[in-house]
Amino acid sequence: MFDIGGGELMVILLGILILFGPEKLPDILKTIRSGASKLDEAKKEIQKELNSFTTEIKKNIDIK
């Protein structure tokens, strides 16, 4: 999704670890995972609506 490699991810996690400390890291990762999950759900819902909209447009074009 973001095209981040393993090395880049390690640098990001190390930066977070330095900024917030080891005791906050699990909470931060849970928050990130939860946010990513919600974004994925929103993406699926938008795709579903777009597919429905596209189907309706195709039906209306075929009728006329």
CHARMM internal coordinates of N, CA and C (Angstrom, degrees):
IC EDIT
DIST 1 N 1 CA 1.4531
DIST 1 CA 1 C 1.5277
ANGL 1 N 1 CA 1 C 110.71
DIST 1 C 2 N 1.3351
ANGL 1 CA 1 C 2 N 116.87
DIHE 1 N 1 CA 1 C 2 N -50.43
DIST 2 N 2 CA 1.4537
ANGL 1 C 2 N 2 CA 119.82
DIHE 1 CA 1 C 2 N 2 CA -178.87
DIST 2 CA 2 C 1.5189
ANGL 2 N 2 CA 2 C 111.86
DIHE 1 C 2 N 2 CA 2 C -101.87
DIST 2 C 3 N 1.3482
ANGL 2 CA 2 C 3 N 116.94
DIHE 2 N 2 CA 2 C 3 N -3.60
DIST 3 N 3 CA 1.4512
ANGL 2 C 3 N 3 CA 122.21
DIHE 2 CA 2 C 3 N 3 CA 178.09
DIST 3 CA 3 C 1.5303
ANGL 3 N 3 CA 3 C 111.21
DIHE 2 C 3 N 3 CA 3 C 59.46
DIST 3 C 4 N 1.3337
ANGL 3 CA 3 C 4 N 116.55
DIHE 3 N 3 CA 3 C 4 N 49.60
DIST 4 N 4 CA 1.4575
ANGL 3 C 4 N 4 CA 122.61
DIHE 3 CA 3 C 4 N 4 CA 179.40
DIST 4 CA 4 C 1.5199
ANGL 4 N 4 CA 4 C 108.38
DIHE 3 C 4 N 4 CA 4 C -104.86
DIST 4 C 5 N 1.3285
ANGL 4 CA 4 C 5 N 115.90
DIHE 4 N 4 CA 4 C 5 N 128.38
DIST 5 N 5 CA 1.4572
ANGL 4 C 5 N 5 CA 121.07
DIHE 4 CA 4 C 5 N 5 CA 178.89
DIST 5 CA 5 C 1.5125
ANGL 5 N 5 CA 5 C 111.70
DIHE 4 C 5 N 5 CA 5 C -82.28
DIST 5 C 6 N 1.3326
ANGL 5 CA 5 C 6 N 115.79
DIHE 5 N 5 CA 5 C 6 N 173.42
DIST 6 N 6 CA 1.4555
ANGL 5 C 6 N 6 CA 121.52
DIHE 5 CA 5 C 6 N 6 CA -178.84
DIST 6 CA 6 C 1.5198
ANGL 6 N 6 CA 6 C 112.94
DIHE 5 C 6 N 6 CA 6 C -62.29
DIST 6 C 7 N 1.3380
ANGL 6 CA 6 C 7 N 117.17
DIHE 6 N 6 CA 6 C 7 N -42.71
DIST 7 N 7 CA 1.4577
ANGL 6 C 7 N 7 CA 120.51
DIHE 6 CA 6 C 7 N 7 CA 179.74
DIST 7 CA 7 C 1.5166
ANGL 7 N 7 CA 7 C 112.43
DIHE 6 C 7 N 7 CA 7 C -64.84
DIST 7 C 8 N 1.3158
ANGL 7 CA 7 C 8 N 115.51
DIHE 7 N 7 CA 7 C 8 N -41.26
DIST 8 N 8 CA 1.4716
ANGL 7 C 8 N 8 CA 120.03
DIHE 7 CA 7 C 8 N 8 CA 178.98
DIST 8 CA 8 C 1.5278
ANGL 8 N 8 CA 8 C 110.74
DIHE 7 C 8 N 8 CA 8 C -64.92
DIST 8 C 9 N 1.3260
ANGL 8 CA 8 C 9 N 115.96
DIHE 8 N 8 CA 8 C 9 N -39.83
DIST 9 N 9 CA 1.4548
ANGL 8 C 9 N 9 CA 120.36
DIHE 8 CA 8 C 9 N 9 CA 178.75
DIST 9 CA 9 C 1.5292
ANGL 9 N 9 CA 9 C 110.65
DIHE 8 C 9 N 9 CA 9 C -63.67
DIST 9 C 10 N 1.3197
ANGL 9 CA 9 C 10 N 117.18
DIHE 9 N 9 CA 9 C 10 N -40.54
DIST 10 N 10 CA 1.4682
ANGL 9 C 10 N 10 CA 120.84
DIHE 9 CA 9 C 10 N 10 CA 178.56
DIST 10 CA 10 C 1.5256
ANGL 10 N 10 CA 10 C 111.25
DIHE 9 C 10 N 10 CA 10 C -63.22
DIST 10 C 11 N 1.3352
ANGL 10 CA 10 C 11 N 117.51
DIHE 10 N 10 CA 10 C 11 N -39.89
DIST 11 N 11 CA 1.4648
ANGL 10 C 11 N 11 CA 121.02
DIHE 10 CA 10 C 11 N 11 CA 178.53
DIST 11 CA 11 C 1.5243
ANGL 11 N 11 CA 11 C 110.21
DIHE 10 C 11 N 11 CA 11 C -65.10
DIST 11 C 12 N 1.3265
ANGL 11 CA 11 C 12 N 117.04
DIHE 11 N 11 CA 11 C 12 N -41.48
DIST 12 N 12 CA 1.4645
ANGL 11 C 12 N 12 CA 121.14
DIHE 11 CA 11 C 12 N 12 CA 178.72
DIST 12 CA 12 C 1.5260
ANGL 12 N 12 CA 12 C 110.43
DIHE 11 C 12 N 12 CA 12 C -63.10
DIST 12 C 13 N 1.3382
ANGL 12 CA 12 C 13 N 116.58
DIHE 12 N 12 CA 12 C 13 N -47.08
DIST 13 N 13 CA 1.4625
ANGL 12 C 13 N 13 CA 120.15
DIHE 12 CA 12 C 13 N 13 CA 179.57
DIST 13 CA 13 C 1.5215
ANGL 13 N 13 CA 13 C 111.80
DIHE 12 C 13 N 13 CA 13 C -64.22
DIST 13 C 14 N 1.3224
ANGL 13 CA 13 C 14 N 117.89
DIHE 13 N 13 CA 13 C 14 N -37.94
DIST 14 N 14 CA 1.4624
ANGL 13 C 14 N 14 CA 121.27
DIHE 13 CA 13 C 14 N 14 CA 177.16
DIST 14 CA 14 C 1.5290
ANGL 14 N 14 CA 14 C 110.25
DIHE 13 C 14 N 14 CA 14 C -63.75
DIST 14 C 15 N 1.3377
ANGL 14 CA 14 C 15 N 117.49
DIHE 14 N 14 CA 14 C 15 N -41.23
DIST 15 N 15 CA 1.4608
ANGL 14 C 15 N 15 CA 121.35
DIHE 14 CA 14 C 15 N 15 CA 176.90
DIST 15 CA 15 C 1.5106
ANGL 15 N 15 CA 15 C 112.00
DIHE 14 C 15 N 15 CA 15 C -62.32
DIST 15 C 16 N 1.3297
ANGL 15 CA 15 C 16 N 116.67
DIHE 15 N 15 CA 15 C 16 N -42.92
DIST 16 N 16 CA 1.4660
ANGL 15 C 16 N 16 CA 120.84
DIHE 15 CA 15 C 16 N 16 CA 177.53
DIST 16 CA 16 C 1.5216
ANGL 16 N 16 CA 16 C 110.12
DIHE 15 C 16 N 16 CA 16 C -63.84
DIST 16 C 17 N 1.3237
ANGL 16 CA 16 C 17 N 115.99
DIHE 16 N 16 CA 16 C 17 N -42.01
DIST 17 N 17 CA 1.4620
ANGL 16 C 17 N 17 CA 120.65
DIHE 16 CA 16 C 17 N 17 CA 179.13
DIST 17 CA 17 C 1.5234
ANGL 17 N 17 CA 17 C 111.57
DIHE 16 C 17 N 17 CA 17 C -60.97
DIST 17 C 18 N 1.3197
ANGL 17 CA 17 C 18 N 116.59
DIHE 17 N 17 CA 17 C 18 N -42.19
DIST 18 N 18 CA 1.4680
ANGL 17 C 18 N 18 CA 121.06
DIHE 17 CA 17 C 18 N 18 CA 179.41
DIST 18 CA 18 C 1.5311
ANGL 18 N 18 CA 18 C 110.58
DIHE 17 C 18 N 18 CA 18 C -67.74
DIST 18 C 19 N 1.3351
ANGL 18 CA 18 C 19 N 117.24
DIHE 18 N 18 CA 18 C 19 N -42.48
DIST 19 N 19 CA 1.4640
ANGL 18 C 19 N 19 CA 120.81
DIHE 18 CA 18 C 19 N 19 CA -177.13
DIST 19 CA 19 C 1.5314
ANGL 19 N 19 CA 19 C 112.92
DIHE 18 C 19 N 19 CA 19 C -69.57
DIST 19 C 20 N 1.3312
ANGL 19 CA 19 C 20 N 117.07
DIHE 19 N 19 CA 19 C 20 N -42.93
DIST 20 N 20 CA 1.4561
ANGL 19 C 20 N 20 CA 120.00
DIHE 19 CA 19 C 20 N 20 CA -170.57
DIST 20 CA 20 C 1.5275
ANGL 20 N 20 CA 20 C 114.56
DIHE 19 C 20 N 20 CA 20 C -109.20
DIST 20 C 21 N 1.3101
ANGL 20 CA 20 C 21 N 117.43
DIHE 20 N 20 CA 20 C 21 N -14.72
DIST 21 N 21 CA 1.4679
ANGL 20 C 21 N 21 CA 120.28
DIHE 20 CA 20 C 21 N 21 CA 179.43
DIST 21 CA 21 C 1.5149
ANGL 21 N 21 CA 21 C 111.85
DIHE 20 C 21 N 21 CA 21 C 88.16
DIST 21 C 22 N 1.3269
ANGL 21 CA 21 C 22 N 116.19
DIHE 21 N 21 CA 21 C 22 N 160.59
DIST 22 N 22 CA 1.4736
ANGL 21 C 22 N 22 CA 120.31
DIHE 21 CA 21 C 22 N 22 CA -175.53
DIST 22 CA 22 C 1.5196
ANGL 22 N 22 CA 22 C 114.57
DIHE 21 C 22 N 22 CA 22 C -67.86
DIST 22 C 23 N 1.3356
ANGL 22 CA 22 C 23 N 118.20
DIHE 22 N 22 CA 22 C 23 N -26.39
DIST 23 N 23 CA 1.4648
ANGL 22 C 23 N 23 CA 118.60
DIHE 22 CA 22 C 23 N 23 CA -177.88
DIST 23 CA 23 C 1.5276
ANGL 23 N 23 CA 23 C 112.64
DIHE 22 C 23 N 23 CA 23 C -74.43
DIST 23 C 24 N 1.3163
ANGL 23 CA 23 C 24 N 118.92
DIHE 23 N 23 CA 23 C 24 N -23.60
DIST 24 N 24 CA 1.4701
ANGL 23 C 24 N 24 CA 122.15
DIHE 23 CA 23 C 24 N 24 CA 179.95
DIST 24 CA 24 C 1.5311
ANGL 24 N 24 CA 24 C 112.13
DIHE 23 C 24 N 24 CA 24 C -91.33
DIST 24 C 25 N 1.3329
ANGL 24 CA 24 C 25 N 118.20
DIHE 24 N 24 CA 24 C 25 N -16.16
DIST 25 N 25 CA 1.4632
ANGL 24 C 25 N 25 CA 121.67
DIHE 24 CA 24 C 25 N 25 CA -174.57
DIST 25 CA 25 C 1.5294
ANGL 25 N 25 CA 25 C 113.26
DIHE 24 C 25 N 25 CA 25 C -57.52
DIST 25 C 26 N 1.3397
ANGL 25 CA 25 C 26 N 121.12
DIHE 25 N 25 CA 25 C 26 N -46.80
DIST 26 N 26 CA 1.4758
ANGL 25 C 26 N 26 CA 119.58
DIHE 25 CA 25 C 26 N 26 CA 178.91
DIST 26 CA 26 C 1.5324
ANGL 26 N 26 CA 26 C 113.01
DIHE 25 C 26 N 26 CA 26 C -60.30
DIST 26 C 27 N 1.3227
ANGL 26 CA 26 C 27 N 117.40
DIHE 26 N 26 CA 26 C 27 N -39.23
DIST 27 N 27 CA 1.4710
ANGL 26 C 27 N 27 CA 120.12
DIHE 26 CA 26 C 27 N 27 CA 178.73
DIST 27 CA 27 C 1.5180
ANGL 27 N 27 CA 27 C 111.20
DIHE 26 C 27 N 27 CA 27 C -65.58
DIST 27 C 28 N 1.3118
ANGL 27 CA 27 C 28 N 116.57
DIHE 27 N 27 CA 27 C 28 N -40.33
DIST 28 N 28 CA 1.4657
ANGL 27 C 28 N 28 CA 120.94
DIHE 27 CA 27 C 28 N 28 CA 179.58
DIST 28 CA 28 C 1.5192
ANGL 28 N 28 CA 28 C 110.18
DIHE 27 C 28 N 28 CA 28 C -64.98
DIST 28 C 29 N 1.3316
ANGL 28 CA 28 C 29 N 117.39
DIHE 28 N 28 CA 28 C 29 N -43.80
DIST 29 N 29 CA 1.4606
ANGL 28 C 29 N 29 CA 120.88
DIHE 28 CA 28 C 29 N 29 CA 179.77
DIST 29 CA 29 C 1.5292
ANGL 29 N 29 CA 29 C 111.58
DIHE 28 C 29 N 29 CA 29 C -65.68
DIST 29 C 30 N 1.3432
ANGL 29 CA 29 C 30 N 117.55
DIHE 29 N 29 CA 29 C 30 N -36.75
DIST 30 N 30 CA 1.4685
ANGL 29 C 30 N 30 CA 120.63
DIHE 29 CA 29 C 30 N 30 CA 176.01
DIST 30 CA 30 C 1.5287
ANGL 30 N 30 CA 30 C 110.56
DIHE 29 C 30 N 30 CA 30 C -62.99
DIST 30 C 31 N 1.3244
ANGL 30 CA 30 C 31 N 116.10
DIHE 30 N 30 CA 30 C 31 N -41.97
DIST 31 N 31 CA 1.4628
ANGL 30 C 31 N 31 CA 120.79
DIHE 30 CA 30 C 31 N 31 CA 179.68
DIST 31 CA 31 C 1.5181
ANGL 31 N 31 CA 31 C 110.88
DIHE 30 C 31 N 31 CA 31 C -64.14
DIST 31 C 32 N 1.3172
ANGL 31 CA 31 C 32 N 116.33
DIHE 31 N 31 CA 31 C 32 N -43.34
DIST 32 N 32 CA 1.4695
ANGL 31 C 32 N 32 CA 120.49
DIHE 31 CA 31 C 32 N 32 CA 178.88
DIST 32 CA 32 C 1.5209
ANGL 32 N 32 CA 32 C 110.46
DIHE 31 C 32 N 32 CA 32 C -63.63
DIST 32 C 33 N 1.3356
ANGL 32 CA 32 C 33 N 116.91
DIHE 32 N 32 CA 32 C 33 N -43.91
DIST 33 N 33 CA 1.4658
ANGL 32 C 33 N 33 CA 121.06
DIHE 32 CA 32 C 33 N 33 CA 179.59
DIST 33 CA 33 C 1.5198
ANGL 33 N 33 CA 33 C 110.79
DIHE 32 C 33 N 33 CA 33 C -62.82
DIST 33 C 34 N 1.3367
ANGL 33 CA 33 C 34 N 116.75
DIHE 33 N 33 CA 33 C 34 N -41.70
DIST 34 N 34 CA 1.4582
ANGL 33 C 34 N 34 CA 121.13
DIHE 33 CA 33 C 34 N 34 CA 179.45
DIST 34 CA 34 C 1.5273
ANGL 34 N 34 CA 34 C 110.88
DIHE 33 C 34 N 34 CA 34 C -64.41
DIST 34 C 35 N 1.3241
ANGL 34 CA 34 C 35 N 116.03
DIHE 34 N 34 CA 34 C 35 N -43.11
DIST 35 N 35 CA 1.4611
ANGL 34 C 35 N 35 CA 120.00
DIHE 34 CA 34 C 35 N 35 CA 178.19
DIST 35 CA 35 C 1.5163
ANGL 35 N 35 CA 35 C 112.01
DIHE 34 C 35 N 35 CA 35 C -63.89
DIST 35 C 36 N 1.3252
ANGL 35 CA 35 C 36 N 117.02
DIHE 35 N 35 CA 35 C 36 N -40.59
DIST 36 N 36 CA 1.4616
ANGL 35 C 36 N 36 CA 120.64
DIHE 35 CA 35 C 36 N 36 CA 178.46
DIST 36 CA 36 C 1.5258
ANGL 36 N 36 CA 36 C 110.57
DIHE 35 C 36 N 36 CA 36 C -64.88
DIST 36 C 37 N 1.3243
ANGL 36 CA 36 C 37 N 116.32
DIHE 36 N 36 CA 36 C 37 N -38.18
DIST 37 N 37 CA 1.4602
ANGL 36 C 37 N 37 CA 120.81
DIHE 36 CA 36 C 37 N 37 CA 177.95
DIST 37 CA 37 C 1.5287
ANGL 37 N 37 CA 37 C 110.95
DIHE 36 C 37 N 37 CA 37 C -63.93
DIST 37 C 38 N 1.3282
ANGL 37 CA 37 C 38 N 116.53
DIHE 37 N 37 CA 37 C 38 N -43.31
DIST 38 N 38 CA 1.4657
ANGL 37 C 38 N 38 CA 120.25
DIHE 37 CA 37 C 38 N 38 CA 179.10
DIST 38 CA 38 C 1.5272
ANGL 38 N 38 CA 38 C 111.28
DIHE 37 C 38 N 38 CA 38 C -65.40
DIST 38 C 39 N 1.3339
ANGL 38 CA 38 C 39 N 116.66
DIHE 38 N 38 CA 38 C 39 N -37.92
DIST 39 N 39 CA 1.4611
ANGL 38 C 39 N 39 CA 119.79
DIHE 38 CA 38 C 39 N 39 CA 177.05
DIST 39 CA 39 C 1.5230
ANGL 39 N 39 CA 39 C 110.91
DIHE 38 C 39 N 39 CA 39 C -65.23
DIST 39 C 40 N 1.3192
ANGL 39 CA 39 C 40 N 116.72
DIHE 39 N 39 CA 39 C 40 N -38.39
DIST 40 N 40 CA 1.4558
ANGL 39 C 40 N 40 CA 120.99
DIHE 39 CA 39 C 40 N 40 CA 178.64
DIST 40 CA 40 C 1.5262
ANGL 40 N 40 CA 40 C 110.64
DIHE 39 C 40 N 40 CA 40 C -64.70
DIST 40 C 41 N 1.3345
ANGL 40 CA 40 C 41 N 116.47
DIHE 40 N 40 CA 40 C 41 N -42.39
DIST 41 N 41 CA 1.4630
ANGL 40 C 41 N 41 CA 120.51
DIHE 40 CA 40 C 41 N 41 CA 177.23
DIST 41 CA 41 C 1.5287
ANGL 41 N 41 CA 41 C 111.17
DIHE 40 C 41 N 41 CA 41 C -62.49
DIST 41 C 42 N 1.3199
ANGL 41 CA 41 C 42 N 116.85
DIHE 41 N 41 CA 41 C 42 N -42.58
DIST 42 N 42 CA 1.4614
ANGL 41 C 42 N 42 CA 121.17
DIHE 41 CA 41 C 42 N 42 CA 179.14
DIST 42 CA 42 C 1.5255
ANGL 42 N 42 CA 42 C 110.34
DIHE 41 C 42 N 42 CA 42 C -64.12
DIST 42 C 43 N 1.3258
ANGL 42 CA 42 C 43 N 116.02
DIHE 42 N 42 CA 42 C 43 N -40.63
DIST 43 N 43 CA 1.4685
ANGL 42 C 43 N 43 CA 120.21
DIHE 42 CA 42 C 43 N 43 CA 178.88
DIST 43 CA 43 C 1.5246
ANGL 43 N 43 CA 43 C 110.67
DIHE 42 C 43 N 43 CA 43 C -61.99
DIST 43 C 44 N 1.3411
ANGL 43 CA 43 C 44 N 116.98
DIHE 43 N 43 CA 43 C 44 N -43.00
DIST 44 N 44 CA 1.4640
ANGL 43 C 44 N 44 CA 120.59
DIHE 43 CA 43 C 44 N 44 CA 178.74
DIST 44 CA 44 C 1.5240
ANGL 44 N 44 CA 44 C 111.16
DIHE 43 C 44 N 44 CA 44 C -63.85
DIST 44 C 45 N 1.3209
ANGL 44 CA 44 C 45 N 116.74
DIHE 44 N 44 CA 44 C 45 N -40.78
DIST 45 N 45 CA 1.4673
ANGL 44 C 45 N 45 CA 120.47
DIHE 44 CA 44 C 45 N 45 CA 179.80
DIST 45 CA 45 C 1.5276
ANGL 45 N 45 CA 45 C 111.12
DIHE 44 C 45 N 45 CA 45 C -65.65
DIST 45 C 46 N 1.3103
ANGL 45 CA 45 C 46 N 117.08
DIHE 45 N 45 CA 45 C 46 N -42.22
DIST 46 N 46 CA 1.4667
ANGL 45 C 46 N 46 CA 121.01
DIHE 45 CA 45 C 46 N 46 CA 177.85
DIST 46 CA 46 C 1.5245
ANGL 46 N 46 CA 46 C 110.41
DIHE 45 C 46 N 46 CA 46 C -63.37
DIST 46 C 47 N 1.3454
ANGL 46 CA 46 C 47 N 116.49
DIHE 46 N 46 CA 46 C 47 N -42.69
DIST 47 N 47 CA 1.4663
ANGL 46 C 47 N 47 CA 120.29
DIHE 46 CA 46 C 47 N 47 CA 179.28
DIST 47 CA 47 C 1.5189
ANGL 47 N 47 CA 47 C 110.99
DIHE 46 C 47 N 47 CA 47 C -62.99
DIST 47 C 48 N 1.3416
ANGL 47 CA 47 C 48 N 116.40
DIHE 47 N 47 CA 47 C 48 N -39.42
DIST 48 N 48 CA 1.4617
ANGL 47 C 48 N 48 CA 121.18
DIHE 47 CA 47 C 48 N 48 CA 178.36
DIST 48 CA 48 C 1.5265
ANGL 48 N 48 CA 48 C 110.81
DIHE 47 C 48 N 48 CA 48 C -62.12
DIST 48 C 49 N 1.3318
ANGL 48 CA 48 C 49 N 116.29
DIHE 48 N 48 CA 48 C 49 N -44.80
DIST 49 N 49 CA 1.4587
ANGL 48 C 49 N 49 CA 120.57
DIHE 48 CA 48 C 49 N 49 CA 179.21
DIST 49 CA 49 C 1.5296
ANGL 49 N 49 CA 49 C 111.89
DIHE 48 C 49 N 49 CA 49 C -65.48
DIST 49 C 50 N 1.3228
ANGL 49 CA 49 C 50 N 115.93
DIHE 49 N 49 CA 49 C 50 N -40.32
DIST 50 N 50 CA 1.4702
ANGL 49 C 50 N 50 CA 119.43
DIHE 49 CA 49 C 50 N 50 CA 178.15
DIST 50 CA 50 C 1.5262
ANGL 50 N 50 CA 50 C 111.44
DIHE 49 C 50 N 50 CA 50 C -64.48
DIST 50 C 51 N 1.3367
ANGL 50 CA 50 C 51 N 116.91
DIHE 50 N 50 CA 50 C 51 N -39.62
DIST 51 N 51 CA 1.4627
ANGL 50 C 51 N 51 CA 119.83
DIHE 50 CA 50 C 51 N 51 CA 177.32
DIST 51 CA 51 C 1.5151
ANGL 51 N 51 CA 51 C 111.02
DIHE 50 C 51 N 51 CA 51 C -63.86
DIST 51 C 52 N 1.3325
ANGL 51 CA 51 C 52 N 116.82
DIHE 51 N 51 CA 51 C 52 N -41.10
DIST 52 N 52 CA 1.4576
ANGL 51 C 52 N 52 CA 121.19
DIHE 51 CA 51 C 52 N 52 CA 178.07
DIST 52 CA 52 C 1.5292
ANGL 52 N 52 CA 52 C 110.72
DIHE 51 C 52 N 52 CA 52 C -63.41
DIST 52 C 53 N 1.3216
ANGL 52 CA 52 C 53 N 115.48
DIHE 52 N 52 CA 52 C 53 N -43.85
DIST 53 N 53 CA 1.4650
ANGL 52 C 53 N 53 CA 121.12
DIHE 52 CA 52 C 53 N 53 CA 179.36
DIST 53 CA 53 C 1.5248
ANGL 53 N 53 CA 53 C 110.56
DIHE 52 C 53 N 53 CA 53 C -63.17
DIST 53 C 54 N 1.3230
ANGL 53 CA 53 C 54 N 116.52
DIHE 53 N 53 CA 53 C 54 N -43.10
DIST 54 N 54 CA 1.4642
ANGL 53 C 54 N 54 CA 121.14
DIHE 53 CA 53 C 54 N 54 CA 179.76
DIST 54 CA 54 C 1.5260
ANGL 54 N 54 CA 54 C 110.58
DIHE 53 C 54 N 54 CA 54 C -63.62
DIST 54 C 55 N 1.3245
ANGL 54 CA 54 C 55 N 117.48
DIHE 54 N 54 CA 54 C 55 N -40.96
DIST 55 N 55 CA 1.4604
ANGL 54 C 55 N 55 CA 121.80
DIHE 54 CA 54 C 55 N 55 CA 178.50
DIST 55 CA 55 C 1.5250
ANGL 55 N 55 CA 55 C 110.71
DIHE 54 C 55 N 55 CA 55 C -62.09
DIST 55 C 56 N 1.3369
ANGL 55 CA 55 C 56 N 116.41
DIHE 55 N 55 CA 55 C 56 N -43.39
DIST 56 N 56 CA 1.4694
ANGL 55 C 56 N 56 CA 120.11
DIHE 55 CA 55 C 56 N 56 CA 178.68
DIST 56 CA 56 C 1.5309
ANGL 56 N 56 CA 56 C 111.32
DIHE 55 C 56 N 56 CA 56 C -63.60
DIST 56 C 57 N 1.2961
ANGL 56 CA 56 C 57 N 117.03
DIHE 56 N 56 CA 56 C 57 N -40.93
DIST 57 N 57 CA 1.4703
ANGL 56 C 57 N 57 CA 120.34
DIHE 56 CA 56 C 57 N 57 CA 178.88
DIST 57 CA 57 C 1.5182
ANGL 57 N 57 CA 57 C 110.00
DIHE 56 C 57 N 57 CA 57 C -63.30
DIST 57 C 58 N 1.3273
ANGL 57 CA 57 C 58 N 117.17
DIHE 57 N 57 CA 57 C 58 N -43.94
DIST 58 N 58 CA 1.4713
ANGL 57 C 58 N 58 CA 120.49
DIHE 57 CA 57 C 58 N 58 CA 179.64
DIST 58 CA 58 C 1.5184
ANGL 58 N 58 CA 58 C 111.18
DIHE 57 C 58 N 58 CA 58 C -62.84
DIST 58 C 59 N 1.3479
ANGL 58 CA 58 C 59 N 117.02
DIHE 58 N 58 CA 58 C 59 N -39.51
DIST 59 N 59 CA 1.4722
ANGL 58 C 59 N 59 CA 120.36
DIHE 58 CA 58 C 59 N 59 CA 177.87
DIST 59 CA 59 C 1.5283
ANGL 59 N 59 CA 59 C 110.23
DIHE 58 C 59 N 59 CA 59 C -62.56
DIST 59 C 60 N 1.3383
ANGL 59 CA 59 C 60 N 116.88
DIHE 59 N 59 CA 59 C 60 N -44.52
DIST 60 N 60 CA 1.4711
ANGL 59 C 60 N 60 CA 120.47
DIHE 59 CA 59 C 60 N 60 CA -178.48
DIST 60 CA 60 C 1.5203
ANGL 60 N 60 CA 60 C 111.39
DIHE 59 C 60 N 60 CA 60 C -67.36
DIST 60 C 61 N 1.2817
ANGL 60 CA 60 C 61 N 118.76
DIHE 60 N 60 CA 60 C 61 N -34.01
DIST 61 N 61 CA 1.4674
ANGL 60 C 61 N 61 CA 120.84
DIHE 60 CA 60 C 61 N 61 CA 178.62
DIST 61 CA 61 C 1.5127
ANGL 61 N 61 CA 61 C 110.19
DIHE 60 C 61 N 61 CA 61 C -70.68
DIST 61 C 62 N 1.3260
ANGL 61 CA 61 C 62 N 118.54
DIHE 61 N 61 CA 61 C 62 N -39.97
DIST 62 N 62 CA 1.4588
ANGL 61 C 62 N 62 CA 122.20
DIHE 61 CA 61 C 62 N 62 CA -179.62
DIST 62 CA 62 C 1.5174
ANGL 62 N 62 CA 62 C 112.11
DIHE 61 C 62 N 62 CA 62 C -68.36
DIST 62 C 63 N 1.3417
ANGL 62 CA 62 C 63 N 116.80
DIHE 62 N 62 CA 62 C 63 N -32.52
DIST 63 N 63 CA 1.4578
ANGL 62 C 63 N 63 CA 120.71
DIHE 62 CA 62 C 63 N 63 CA -178.70
DIST 63 CA 63 C 1.5247
ANGL 63 N 63 CA 63 C 110.77
DIHE 62 C 63 N 63 CA 63 C -70.31
DIST 63 C 64 N 1.3085
ANGL 63 CA 63 C 64 N 117.32
DIHE 63 N 63 CA 63 C 64 N -40.72
DIST 64 N 64 CA 1.4645
ANGL 63 C 64 N 64 CA 120.61
DIHE 63 CA 63 C 64 N 64 CA -174.59
DIST 64 CA 64 C 1.4489
ANGL 64 N 64 CA 64 C 110.95
DIHE 63 C 64 N 64 CA 64 C -87.22
END
COOR INIT
IC SEED 1 N 1 CA 1 C
IC BUILD
